[in-house]
Amino acid sequence: MPTRSLIDSLVRMLSHTSPAPGFLAHFNDQDQAWLQDAGTHQPFLAAQTIADAGVHPEHLYMVQEGVVGVYQRRTDGRNSLLARRGAGDILGEVRWLNPCAADAESLVAQEPVILLAWPRAVLEDRLGRDPHFSSAFYRAVAFSCAQTASDAQGRESLAALGSTEAGVNSTADLHARVQAFKDLMAQADKAALRNDGAVPGVMLEQAKLDFQELMVSFNALMGAGSAHSPQEKEALGGRVQKEFLPYLSLTETADRFYSKPRGYAGDFLTIARIYDDKPGGAGRIGPLVDACFLGTPAAAAVRNRRHLLRSLINEVLNQHPGETTRITSLACGPAQELFDVYATLDDPSRLRSSLIDIDLQALAYVMDKATRHKVDRFIAVFNNNLLYLATGRQTIQLPPQDLIYSIGLIDYFGDKFVVQLLNFAHDHLKPGGSVVLGNFHPVNPNKAFMDHILDWKLIHRDEQDMHRLFGLSKFGKDADQIHFEQEGINLFAQCYKAGQTT
């Protein structure tokens, strides 16, 4: 739940913000005032669930601040993004009109949000006694439903493009799309010259959309289902990479994927910048290109996994009320998920964290932040090579742990190391403790672009791969749970050590 201080800050922010338009624009001034008075302001943290699938709605919501994702449950049990809703948009209108829709639809905050919530009973009372209000209300709801349907259709079209080679029938088609993107960059640069050096917002959104379609097209032509040989893929990838390098070098964050200043693409500072989601770069279009990369589903998945791990850590804390919880992060990077948790604890001594990383700069970054946030007493850092720890060439003194996890480590390594790492985790867990390992899933629509353009080659694994690895380890069984972040691109396999926590 949001802390009191966060709620207060969100409400203060709202007090300096004019009422959201959109839904309210369908009503006259008197009805708008009634809706403002009849609703209550409800804040939610990033990644917090507003309405679960299967729970029938008691409220209709309107977004005042922030962005909310509308998700639909898929047949495989995962959620896919149906639509995003921002300031002035209503939420839950389909669920409100048809409670059966609640069985498949969920609402999740994609960043800190404030919603204006109207109880169902209050709205139904007004609708039943005010025909003029009722007419305006259902007109506004119909408009919102049409917008949701349009968004869903657009996403289905994009998904279809990614699953087949429709529209990308040849390398000539792909190069035409690359050229169209380059032409848009030239237009954006000229527009920035006439706009005090800033690319107009409408061109930014168009560039991000075109870039997403280009990457999906590239994945369709170069991905796992491609008819091209590995040699042909490398040749084509090399040609497209040459087209993108001049733009890539202008960016602040995306260039780190390619240049790998710390030796690999996902170093601590790169991940921290993805978390911050603040595009930057050189010249007039550097920030624009950076925004295109930061807007990809893969980058969104990286941001989402931070929130997922925060939730899993909180679950472990809640299982041990009044006790000290011990957690270890493997290849910790910026460890932002831990700082997110510490920020919500009234007593930070409840959480004792051990952070292991081979990069001294990553550990220095973490401890500097820990000192500034006054939680350094509760964090221990270890400058160790996990390859050596997993194979017994190095040892580390850890008390039995409640949770051991890695967010973005094992997709750089083969199966043998992963099994050894699982054995290391098993040896250091309490009975009843759990390990969580994250990995990119093969559904990643940006995989081909990461492989061939960014030289960011990762091992993608699915649920069966993870179950197999856990079965080969000292855990000796399938993973107990498979979690997915909201994009469905990063999976997290969790497994419990046999026995009861003492």
Backbone torsions as a table, in degrees:
resi	resn	phi	psi	omega
1	MET	NA	151.1	178.4
2	PRO	-61.7	143.7	175.1
3	THR	-73.4	162.1	-179.1
4	ARG	-62.3	-39.9	-178.9
5	SER	-65.4	-36.8	179.0
6	LEU	-67.9	-41.8	178.4
7	ILE	-59.2	-45.1	-179.2
8	ASP	-61.7	-42.7	-178.9
9	SER	-67.2	-37.2	178.0
10	LEU	-65.6	-41.4	179.7
11	VAL	-66.3	-38.3	176.9
12	ARG	-62.8	-41.3	177.6
13	MET	-59.5	-42.1	-179.2
14	LEU	-63.3	-35.4	-176.0
15	SER	-66.7	-19.0	178.9
16	HIS	-101.4	11.4	-177.5
17	THR	-116.4	134.7	178.1
18	SER	-69.3	152.4	-178.1
19	PRO	-55.5	139.8	179.9
20	ALA	-64.2	139.0	178.4
21	PRO	-80.5	-135.1	176.2
22	GLY	71.2	-111.9	-176.2
23	PHE	-53.3	-44.3	-176.8
24	LEU	-66.5	-22.6	-177.1
25	ALA	-65.3	-16.0	180.0
26	HIS	-80.7	-5.9	-174.9
27	PHE	-113.8	156.2	174.9
28	ASN	-74.5	173.5	-174.7
29	ASP	-59.5	-39.8	-177.8
30	GLN	-65.6	-44.6	179.9
31	ASP	-68.8	-35.4	176.2
32	GLN	-60.7	-43.9	179.5
33	ALA	-62.9	-40.0	179.5
34	TRP	-64.1	-42.3	179.5
35	LEU	-63.7	-39.3	177.8
36	GLN	-63.5	-41.4	-177.7
37	ASP	-74.3	-34.7	-175.1
38	ALA	-77.6	-19.3	-178.3
39	GLY	-92.0	162.4	175.0
40	THR	-119.9	144.3	179.7
41	HIS	-83.5	125.4	-178.8
42	GLN	-124.7	116.9	178.5
43	PRO	-89.6	149.0	176.6
44	PHE	-137.7	144.2	176.2
45	LEU	-80.3	162.3	174.7
46	ALA	-58.1	135.7	179.7
47	ALA	74.1	3.7	178.4
48	GLN	-80.7	136.5	179.6
49	THR	-76.6	128.9	178.1
50	ILE	-91.2	-43.5	178.8
51	ALA	-144.8	123.7	-179.5
52	ASP	-82.1	148.3	170.9
53	ALA	-61.3	139.6	178.9
54	GLY	90.2	-8.3	179.1
55	VAL	-103.2	122.7	-175.5
56	HIS	-73.7	140.8	-169.2
57	PRO	-73.9	139.1	172.8
58	GLU	-109.0	-9.5	-177.0
59	HIS	-138.4	156.7	163.9
60	LEU	-109.4	138.1	-175.0
61	TYR	-117.3	153.9	166.1
62	MET	-129.7	135.7	-179.8
63	VAL	-75.3	124.7	173.9
64	GLN	-93.8	-44.9	179.0
65	GLU	-142.6	144.3	174.8
66	GLY	95.4	-170.4	-176.6
67	VAL	-131.4	135.5	179.6
68	VAL	-120.2	136.9	176.0
69	GLY	-95.5	134.5	173.9
70	VAL	-101.0	117.7	-174.3
71	TYR	-113.5	149.5	179.2
72	GLN	-122.0	132.6	-179.3
73	ARG	-72.3	128.9	179.1
74	ARG	-90.2	167.7	-178.4
75	THR	-65.4	-24.0	179.1
76	ASP	-86.3	5.9	176.1
77	GLY	93.5	-11.8	179.4
78	ARG	-90.4	166.1	-180.0
79	ASN	-103.6	140.0	174.1
80	SER	-118.1	144.9	-177.5
81	LEU	-72.0	122.8	-179.9
82	LEU	-94.2	-40.1	-177.5
83	ALA	-164.0	159.6	171.0
84	ARG	-115.0	140.2	-179.1
85	ARG	-124.7	134.0	-178.8
86	GLY	-120.1	-164.8	-174.2
87	ALA	-54.2	129.3	178.8
88	GLY	93.7	-12.9	-179.9
89	ASP	-86.9	149.9	175.6
90	ILE	-97.5	156.6	-177.8
91	LEU	-127.3	143.4	175.0
92	GLY	80.3	14.3	-177.6
93	GLU	-68.0	-36.5	178.2
94	VAL	-68.1	-43.3	176.8
95	ARG	-61.8	-36.2	-177.0
96	TRP	-69.7	-41.6	179.4
97	LEU	-74.2	-37.2	-176.9
98	ASN	-133.6	93.4	-176.8
99	PRO	-54.6	-23.7	178.8
100	CYS	-64.2	-25.1	179.5
101	ALA	-65.9	-19.2	179.1
102	ALA	-63.8	-21.4	-177.5
103	ASP	-66.6	-23.2	-174.2
104	ALA	-120.6	-7.5	-170.9
105	GLU	-116.4	137.2	174.8
106	SER	-133.0	157.0	-178.7
107	LEU	-121.0	128.1	-177.1
108	VAL	-134.6	132.9	177.0
109	ALA	-68.7	128.0	178.8
110	GLN	-94.4	-6.7	173.9
111	GLU	-161.8	170.6	177.2
112	PRO	-55.3	129.3	-175.7
113	VAL	-132.3	158.5	169.1
114	ILE	-124.6	127.8	179.9
115	LEU	-112.8	147.2	169.0
116	LEU	-97.8	118.2	-172.2
117	ALA	-112.8	131.6	177.3
118	TRP	-114.0	123.1	176.0
119	PRO	-61.5	141.5	-178.8
120	ARG	-56.2	-43.6	-176.7
121	ALA	-63.5	-37.4	-180.0
122	VAL	-65.8	-44.8	179.9
123	LEU	-65.3	-43.6	-177.7
124	GLU	-64.6	-34.1	176.9
125	ASP	-64.0	-45.7	-180.0
126	ARG	-67.0	-40.7	180.0
127	LEU	-63.8	-33.9	-177.7
128	GLY	-74.6	-20.2	-176.2
129	ARG	-118.5	2.2	-177.8
130	ASP	-136.1	92.6	-177.4
131	PRO	-59.2	-38.6	-179.1
132	HIS	-64.0	-45.3	177.4
133	PHE	-63.3	-41.1	-179.6
134	SER	-60.4	-42.8	180.0
135	SER	-62.7	-46.0	179.8
136	ALA	-64.8	-39.0	-177.7
137	PHE	-63.2	-49.8	-176.6
138	TYR	-70.7	-27.9	174.4
139	ARG	-65.6	-43.1	179.2
140	ALA	-65.7	-40.1	179.5
141	VAL	-66.6	-40.9	178.9
142	ALA	-62.4	-39.8	178.3
143	PHE	-61.6	-43.9	-179.7
144	SER	-65.6	-41.3	178.9
145	CYS	-62.2	-39.2	178.9
146	ALA	-64.9	-38.7	178.5
147	GLN	-65.4	-41.9	178.3
148	THR	-61.9	-43.2	179.4
149	ALA	-63.4	-38.3	178.9
150	SER	-65.0	-42.8	178.4
151	ASP	-61.7	-44.1	-178.6
152	ALA	-62.9	-41.2	-180.0
153	GLN	-63.3	-40.5	178.7
154	GLY	-63.0	-40.4	179.7
155	ARG	-68.4	-38.2	177.9
156	GLU	-63.7	-38.7	178.8
157	SER	-64.3	-40.5	179.7
158	LEU	-67.1	-39.9	178.4
159	ALA	-63.9	-39.7	178.6
160	ALA	-63.1	-36.9	178.4
161	LEU	-63.9	-35.1	-179.0
162	GLY	-77.2	-23.8	-175.5
163	SER	-93.5	-11.5	176.8
164	THR	-135.3	-179.0	177.1
165	GLU	-101.2	23.5	177.6
166	ALA	-61.3	127.7	179.6
167	GLY	82.4	-6.7	178.1
168	VAL	-134.4	61.0	-171.4
169	ASN	-80.9	-11.0	-176.8
170	SER	-157.6	167.2	175.6
171	THR	-63.6	-27.5	178.0
172	ALA	-64.4	-39.5	176.8
173	ASP	-61.9	-42.1	-179.5
174	LEU	-64.2	-45.8	-179.9
175	HIS	-64.4	-31.8	176.7
176	ALA	-64.5	-38.6	178.8
177	ARG	-69.9	-38.5	176.4
178	VAL	-61.2	-43.8	-179.8
179	GLN	-65.4	-37.6	178.3
180	ALA	-63.3	-38.2	177.7
181	PHE	-66.4	-41.5	178.3
182	LYS	-63.8	-39.1	177.2
183	ASP	-62.3	-40.1	178.7
184	LEU	-64.3	-37.1	177.7
185	MET	-63.0	-40.5	177.9
186	ALA	-64.5	-40.8	177.8
187	GLN	-65.3	-39.0	179.5
188	ALA	-65.1	-39.1	178.9
189	ASP	-63.6	-43.0	178.5
190	LYS	-65.9	-38.8	178.4
191	ALA	-64.7	-36.7	178.9
192	ALA	-64.9	-35.0	177.7
193	LEU	-59.8	-31.8	-179.0
194	ARG	-94.1	5.4	-173.7
195	ASN	-132.8	42.5	178.7
196	ASP	56.2	34.1	175.1
197	GLY	84.5	-0.4	-177.7
198	ALA	-107.7	134.2	176.1
199	VAL	-69.7	128.6	178.6
200	PRO	-56.9	146.2	-176.4
201	GLY	-57.8	-37.3	-177.4
202	VAL	-65.8	-34.6	178.2
203	MET	-73.7	-33.9	176.0
204	LEU	-60.0	-47.7	-179.4
205	GLU	-65.5	-37.9	178.4
206	GLN	-65.7	-40.7	179.8
207	ALA	-64.0	-41.8	179.4
208	LYS	-63.7	-40.7	178.7
209	LEU	-65.8	-47.1	180.0
210	ASP	-61.4	-38.5	-179.3
211	PHE	-65.5	-41.8	178.2
212	GLN	-61.5	-44.5	-179.7
213	GLU	-64.6	-37.5	178.1
214	LEU	-63.3	-42.8	-178.2
215	MET	-68.6	-38.2	176.5
216	VAL	-64.7	-40.9	177.4
217	SER	-62.0	-42.6	-179.9
218	PHE	-62.8	-39.8	179.3
219	ASN	-66.6	-35.7	179.0
220	ALA	-65.8	-38.3	-176.8
221	LEU	-82.5	-28.3	-170.8
222	MET	-117.8	-2.5	-173.9
223	GLY	-80.0	-163.2	-173.5
224	ALA	-61.8	-31.2	-178.4
225	GLY	-88.2	7.5	-177.0
226	SER	-69.6	146.0	176.5
227	ALA	-84.7	-6.9	-178.3
228	HIS	-75.6	146.7	176.5
229	SER	-73.7	161.4	176.6
230	PRO	-54.9	-37.7	179.9
231	GLN	-66.2	-41.4	178.2
232	GLU	-64.8	-38.9	178.1
233	LYS	-62.4	-43.4	-179.6
234	GLU	-63.2	-41.0	-179.3
235	ALA	-66.3	-46.4	-179.8
236	LEU	-66.7	-42.7	178.7
237	GLY	-59.8	-39.6	178.8
238	GLY	-63.3	-38.8	179.7
239	ARG	-67.7	-43.5	179.5
240	VAL	-67.9	-36.2	178.9
241	GLN	-59.5	-41.5	178.8
242	LYS	-60.7	-33.4	179.1
243	GLU	-68.3	-32.0	-173.3
244	PHE	-93.3	-21.8	-174.3
245	LEU	-56.2	-41.4	178.9
246	PRO	-60.4	-34.3	179.2
247	TYR	-78.5	-40.0	-179.8
248	LEU	-60.4	-39.3	-176.9
249	SER	-68.7	-14.4	178.4
250	LEU	-81.9	-14.2	-171.3
251	THR	-87.4	160.0	179.6
252	GLU	-91.0	-41.0	-176.4
253	THR	-97.5	-51.2	-173.0
254	ALA	-62.9	-30.6	179.5
255	ASP	-63.3	-26.1	177.9
256	ARG	-68.2	-30.0	175.7
257	PHE	-57.7	-43.6	-174.7
258	TYR	-82.8	-44.5	-173.8
259	SER	-79.4	-27.2	175.4
260	LYS	51.9	61.4	-175.7
261	PRO	-63.5	-22.0	177.3
262	ARG	-102.8	10.7	175.6
263	GLY	102.1	-15.5	177.0
264	TYR	-152.2	161.2	-168.9
265	ALA	-67.8	-39.3	-172.4
266	GLY	-96.6	46.9	179.9
267	ASP	-69.0	171.2	-171.6
268	PHE	-59.8	-38.7	-176.6
269	LEU	-74.8	-35.7	176.1
270	THR	-62.3	-45.9	179.8
271	ILE	-63.9	-40.5	178.4
272	ALA	-61.2	-38.3	179.9
273	ARG	-71.4	-35.6	175.2
274	ILE	-63.5	-42.1	176.7
275	TYR	-58.6	-44.4	-177.8
276	ASP	-65.7	-32.2	177.1
277	ASP	54.6	46.7	177.7
278	LYS	-120.1	99.1	-176.9
279	PRO	-60.6	143.1	176.2
280	GLY	-150.3	171.1	179.0
281	GLY	159.3	-177.5	-176.0
282	ALA	-92.0	152.7	175.5
283	GLY	68.8	-163.9	-175.8
284	ARG	-82.8	-29.2	-174.9
285	ILE	-110.3	-2.0	177.3
286	GLY	-55.7	-50.4	177.9
287	PRO	-62.7	-31.3	178.5
288	LEU	-64.7	-46.9	179.9
289	VAL	-65.9	-39.0	178.0
290	ASP	-61.3	-40.1	178.3
291	ALA	-63.1	-34.1	177.5
292	CYS	-63.2	-44.5	179.4
293	PHE	-68.7	-43.0	-179.5
294	LEU	-67.4	-18.4	178.9
295	GLY	-90.0	2.1	-179.0
296	THR	-72.7	155.4	175.7
297	PRO	-57.3	-35.6	179.9
298	ALA	-64.3	-42.3	178.0
299	ALA	-66.9	-39.2	176.8
300	ALA	-62.3	-37.3	178.7
301	ALA	-63.7	-39.0	177.1
302	VAL	-61.8	-42.9	177.9
303	ARG	-65.6	-40.3	-177.7
304	ASN	-65.0	-35.5	-174.3
305	ARG	-67.1	-28.7	173.5
306	ARG	-57.4	-45.9	-178.2
307	HIS	-70.0	-35.6	178.3
308	LEU	-63.7	-45.3	179.3
309	LEU	-64.5	-37.3	176.1
310	ARG	-57.9	-42.2	179.9
311	SER	-65.6	-40.2	179.8
312	LEU	-67.0	-38.6	177.4
313	ILE	-64.6	-42.0	178.2
314	ASN	-62.5	-35.8	176.9
315	GLU	-60.8	-42.9	179.0
316	VAL	-64.4	-42.6	177.7
317	LEU	-59.4	-42.6	-178.3
318	ASN	-67.5	-23.5	178.4
319	GLN	-77.2	-12.8	-177.0
320	HIS	-129.7	58.7	-179.4
321	PRO	-62.7	135.2	178.5
322	GLY	77.1	2.3	-179.4
323	GLU	-116.1	166.2	173.9
324	THR	-85.8	126.5	178.5
325	THR	-101.5	132.4	-177.9
326	ARG	-114.2	128.3	-174.4
327	ILE	-133.6	141.0	175.7
328	THR	-122.9	132.7	175.7
329	SER	-107.6	123.5	179.9
330	LEU	-93.1	128.4	-172.9
331	ALA	53.6	63.6	-165.4
332	CYS	-64.9	-28.0	-176.3
333	GLY	58.6	-139.2	-179.0
334	PRO	-75.6	-12.9	176.3
335	ALA	54.7	34.1	-175.3
336	GLN	-64.4	-30.5	179.7
337	GLU	-60.9	-33.8	178.3
338	LEU	-71.7	-41.1	177.2
339	PHE	-63.8	-34.7	175.9
340	ASP	-60.2	-40.5	-179.4
341	VAL	-71.6	-47.2	-180.0
342	TYR	-56.7	-35.1	-178.1
343	ALA	-64.4	-18.7	-177.4
344	THR	-101.6	-5.1	-174.6
345	LEU	-89.4	127.5	173.6
346	ASP	-68.2	-32.5	179.0
347	ASP	-125.9	91.7	-176.2
348	PRO	-64.8	-15.0	178.6
349	SER	-67.5	-13.4	176.8
350	ARG	-64.2	-23.8	-175.3
351	LEU	-117.0	116.8	176.4
352	ARG	-109.7	118.2	-172.5
353	SER	-112.9	137.4	173.3
354	SER	-116.2	124.4	-175.8
355	LEU	-116.3	125.0	-178.5
356	ILE	-115.0	128.8	176.7
357	ASP	-156.0	145.6	177.8
358	ILE	-78.8	-18.4	-174.6
359	ASP	-92.8	110.3	179.2
360	LEU	-61.0	-34.6	179.6
361	GLN	-65.2	-36.6	177.3
362	ALA	-62.4	-44.0	-179.9
363	LEU	-67.0	-38.0	177.1
364	ALA	-64.6	-40.2	177.9
365	TYR	-60.6	-44.6	-178.3
366	VAL	-66.6	-45.4	-176.4
367	MET	-70.5	-31.8	174.3
368	ASP	-63.0	-43.3	178.2
369	LYS	-67.2	-40.2	179.0
370	ALA	-62.1	-39.7	178.5
371	THR	-65.1	-43.2	179.4
372	ARG	-63.7	-33.5	-179.8
373	HIS	-92.9	3.6	175.1
374	LYS	60.3	39.7	174.4
375	VAL	-123.4	12.2	-176.5
376	ASP	-63.2	-25.7	178.9
377	ARG	-66.6	-19.0	-173.8
378	PHE	-105.9	5.5	-177.0
379	ILE	-124.5	129.4	173.7
380	ALA	-114.4	136.2	-179.4
381	VAL	-114.9	147.0	-178.0
382	PHE	-133.0	120.0	178.5
383	ASN	-90.7	84.7	-177.1
384	ASN	-130.2	155.6	174.9
385	ASN	-91.2	115.7	-177.1
386	LEU	-65.3	-25.8	173.9
387	LEU	-61.4	-41.6	179.8
388	TYR	-72.8	-39.2	178.9
389	LEU	-64.2	-43.0	-176.4
390	ALA	-68.2	-27.9	-178.3
391	THR	-99.8	1.8	177.0
392	GLY	85.0	4.2	178.9
393	ARG	-74.8	-21.3	171.3
394	GLN	-129.4	155.7	174.7
395	THR	-126.4	161.7	-179.1
396	ILE	-144.1	141.1	-178.9
397	GLN	-95.6	108.3	177.5
398	LEU	-127.2	136.0	169.2
399	PRO	-68.0	159.1	179.7
400	PRO	-53.7	133.9	-171.3
401	GLN	-102.8	149.0	174.3
402	ASP	-83.8	-30.8	-178.7
403	LEU	-150.0	133.0	171.1
404	ILE	-125.6	131.1	-175.4
405	TYR	-145.9	158.6	166.6
406	SER	-136.0	139.0	-178.9
407	ILE	-89.5	-50.7	-174.3
408	GLY	-139.8	69.7	-177.6
409	LEU	-125.2	-54.8	-165.7
410	ILE	-71.8	-16.7	178.5
411	ASP	-75.2	0.2	170.7
412	TYR	-94.0	-6.7	-169.6
413	PHE	-129.1	157.3	179.5
414	GLY	-78.1	175.7	-173.2
415	ASP	-62.3	-38.3	-176.1
416	LYS	-59.1	-46.1	179.2
417	PHE	-65.0	-39.8	-178.3
418	VAL	-60.7	-42.4	178.6
419	VAL	-64.2	-41.8	177.5
420	GLN	-63.1	-38.6	178.8
421	LEU	-66.5	-39.3	176.7
422	LEU	-63.2	-38.3	177.4
423	ASN	-64.9	-40.6	176.1
424	PHE	-59.5	-45.2	179.2
425	ALA	-63.4	-44.1	-180.0
426	HIS	-57.6	-40.5	-177.8
427	ASP	-67.3	-25.6	-174.8
428	HIS	-105.5	4.4	178.1
429	LEU	-91.0	149.2	167.1
430	LYS	-68.5	155.3	167.6
431	PRO	-57.2	129.8	-176.6
432	GLY	89.0	-9.8	175.0
433	GLY	-75.1	168.5	-175.5
434	SER	-134.4	156.7	172.8
435	VAL	-113.8	144.3	176.3
436	VAL	-129.8	123.2	177.9
437	LEU	-120.3	128.8	178.6
438	GLY	-97.6	149.6	-179.6
439	ASN	-156.1	144.6	172.1
440	PHE	-67.2	138.4	179.7
441	HIS	-92.5	149.0	-180.0
442	PRO	-58.9	-16.1	178.9
443	VAL	-72.5	-6.1	-178.6
444	ASN	-48.6	113.4	-177.8
445	PRO	-74.7	-7.3	-179.7
446	ASN	-104.4	7.9	-173.2
447	LYS	-59.1	-49.1	-176.8
448	ALA	-62.7	-39.0	179.7
449	PHE	-67.4	-40.8	177.1
450	MET	-62.2	-42.0	-177.9
451	ASP	-65.3	-50.8	-166.0
452	HIS	-98.6	-28.2	-177.0
453	ILE	-98.3	-43.0	-177.4
454	LEU	-93.6	-7.4	-173.0
455	ASP	52.8	38.1	179.1
456	TRP	-109.4	76.9	-174.1
457	LYS	-89.3	117.2	179.5
458	LEU	-117.8	155.9	173.0
459	ILE	-88.3	114.9	178.9
460	HIS	-91.3	133.6	-177.9
461	ARG	-129.4	146.8	177.2
462	ASP	-104.1	-173.8	-175.8
463	GLU	-60.3	-42.6	-178.5
464	GLN	-66.0	-35.8	175.8
465	ASP	-60.3	-44.3	-178.6
466	MET	-67.3	-42.7	177.6
467	HIS	-59.5	-41.9	-179.3
468	ARG	-62.3	-42.9	-178.5
469	LEU	-66.3	-40.7	177.5
470	PHE	-65.1	-36.8	178.9
471	GLY	-65.4	-30.9	179.7
472	LEU	-80.0	-13.8	-176.3
473	SER	-91.7	-175.9	177.8
474	LYS	-65.7	-17.4	175.7
475	PHE	-67.4	-33.7	171.6
476	GLY	63.3	29.2	-179.0
477	LYS	-160.9	170.9	173.1
478	ASP	-64.1	158.1	171.5
479	ALA	-58.5	143.0	-179.5
480	ASP	-74.3	-33.1	-179.6
481	GLN	-144.3	146.4	171.4
482	ILE	-119.4	119.0	178.7
483	HIS	-104.9	147.8	174.1
484	PHE	-125.0	138.2	169.5
485	GLU	-72.6	175.0	-165.7
486	GLN	-65.9	-26.9	177.8
487	GLU	-79.2	-14.2	-178.1
488	GLY	73.1	18.4	-176.2
489	ILE	-101.0	-32.5	176.5
490	ASN	-106.9	125.5	173.9
491	LEU	-104.4	154.7	177.6
492	PHE	-132.9	114.6	-178.8
493	ALA	-94.3	128.9	-177.9
494	GLN	-120.2	136.2	-179.6
495	CYS	-142.0	140.5	-176.5
496	TYR	-101.2	140.5	174.4
497	LYS	-74.5	137.9	-177.4
498	ALA	-61.2	148.2	179.3
499	GLY	109.4	173.8	-179.4
500	GLN	-107.1	142.0	176.6
501	THR	-62.5	132.1	179.9
502	THR	-88.5	NA	NA
